[in-house]
Amino acid sequence: MTINTPIATQFLEVQTKIAHASKQVLSGSDSMKKSKLIAVSKTFSQEHIAPAIAIGQRHFGENRIQEAQTKWPNIIKNTPDIQLHLIGPLQTNKVADALKLFDVIHTIDRIKLVQKIADAREKLDANTIRMKECLIQVNIGDESQKFGIPVNELSHLVAYVREAKLPLCGLMCIPPFDKDPTPYFALLKKLAREHQLLELSMGMSKDFECAIKLGATMVRVGSALFGRRDTS
Ligand SMILES: *Cc1c(COP(=O)(O)O)cnc(C)c1O
């Protein structure tokens, strides 16, 4: 297989933009680190994913457990250093499946889910669990139909997650679709700092450069890498 595919070209373009935006971050020593690119491969098949792996991409994001279960175990067998990120909502009845497949869960957003994850971590054979880190999803625009914990309940949830001894590393958000994301990214950064959390999962195809300038440590980019999706 040649790596000179359109997907490889898109990856190089996005990586260049990430490197450039990362250099423009002005806030002290943690700025020297480049933001991590999570390639969002939802709805795309192995044929699309293979060229990304060939050029060295290792972090991938999926939003549906079932789709990820059909796609990834085989790929991971051949490339064991792949890191899978769950970026979509997690139902409590899928918690065990999620812990076994995903290295990072970005979408912790309620007490009951934390309880289920803590229970499952106790019950499951530790060797079968991949999940090493998790983030809390914040409903940063306080939108009525969005997932994520409301901003004013975040402190309570952070305390609960820490008490349950989950490996909490940061915060994630999706700003309101039709607004300038700047104040929302800035607010997430402020909330993370207040709670002493280092990772900030924010920024998608249309706004990842803006997110990086405001401190994103992980950007979740799909269509700018793989092309337009037919669904979701
Ligand atoms: C689909 C999705 C993305 C990627 O969106 P693009 O606009 O294709 O980059 C990022 N984050 C979440 C939570 C998603 O569901």
The ligand as an SDF file (V2000), in Angstrom:
LIG
                    3D

 15 15  0  0  0  0  0  0  0  0999 V2000
  -18.1350   13.5440   15.4550 C   0  0  0  0  0  0  0  0  0  0  0  0
  -17.4720   14.1640   16.6250 C   0  0  0  0  0  0  0  0  0  0  0  0
  -16.2830   14.9120   16.4800 C   0  0  0  0  0  0  0  0  0  0  0  0
  -15.6230   15.1930   15.1380 C   0  0  0  0  0  0  0  0  0  0  0  0
  -16.4000   16.0630   14.3890 O   0  0  0  0  0  0  0  0  0  0  0  0
  -15.8470   16.7200   13.0030 P   0  0  0  0  0  0  0  0  0  0  0  0
  -16.6530   17.9390   12.8520 O   0  0  0  0  0  0  0  0  0  0  0  0
  -16.0930   15.7060   11.9430 O   0  0  0  0  0  0  0  0  0  0  0  0
  -14.4150   16.9920   13.2030 O   0  0  0  0  0  0  0  0  0  0  0  0
  -15.7060   15.4370   17.6260 C   0  0  0  0  0  0  0  0  0  0  0  0
  -16.2450   15.2510   18.8490 N   0  0  0  0  0  0  0  0  0  0  0  0
  -17.3740   14.5430   19.0320 C   0  0  0  0  0  0  0  0  0  0  0  0
  -17.9170   14.3720   20.3940 C   0  0  0  0  0  0  0  0  0  0  0  0
  -18.0270   13.9730   17.9280 C   0  0  0  0  0  0  0  0  0  0  0  0
  -19.1570   13.2720   18.1270 O   0  0  0  0  0  0  0  0  0  0  0  0
  1  2  1  0
  2  3  1  0
  2 14  2  0
  3  4  1  0
  3 10  2  0
  4  5  1  0
  5  6  1  0
  6  7  2  0
  6  8  1  0
  6  9  1  0
 10 11  1  0
 11 12  2  0
 12 13  1  0
 12 14  1  0
 14 15  1  0
M  END
$$$$
